[in-house]
Amino acid sequence: GNMPLIENASAEDVEKGNHFDAGDSSILIQIIDEGYEFPVPKSKFKEVYKFHFCDYTTQRAPYGASAEHEQIQRDQAWEIANLLDYGKANNMNIVVHCLYGRCRSTGVCEAARSIGYELVKNNKDYYPNERVRDMIKDALKR
């Protein structure tokens, strides 16, 4: 199809350029834990957006509900939803990374797929963070 593409990546992938060539009109979404440095991308992206949040979900917080503030927040989910809408409207490919490219980034990928983005297949584990996926999907339905 003629839909824009999205691929999940790790921080290291982004540093090394180990992801599909997203082209000239592309978006990089960077997600990393609070207190971590964002990797410097090897490839050129037209636009880069940075988010700090952890890979917790309500079910999977290491120390109970006190981790709530470190999870994705509603305003971050809205901002990512807006980026997905904007990218789709302008036919922009997206690379989205988290630390390992397995959970937070794939949560974003799942939300993107719900509005027609096509997933670039790779050999990574694919375990979408449910809170990330669901909050962004909710924001996309507004």
Secondary structure, 3 states (H helix, E strand, C coil): CCCCEEEEEEHHHHHHCCCCCCCCCEEEEEEECCCCCCCCCCCCCCEEEEEECCCCCHHHCCCHHHHHHHCCCHHHHHHHHHHHHHHHHCCCEEEEEECCCCCHHHHHHHHHHCCCCEECCCCCCCCCCHHHHHHHHHHHCC
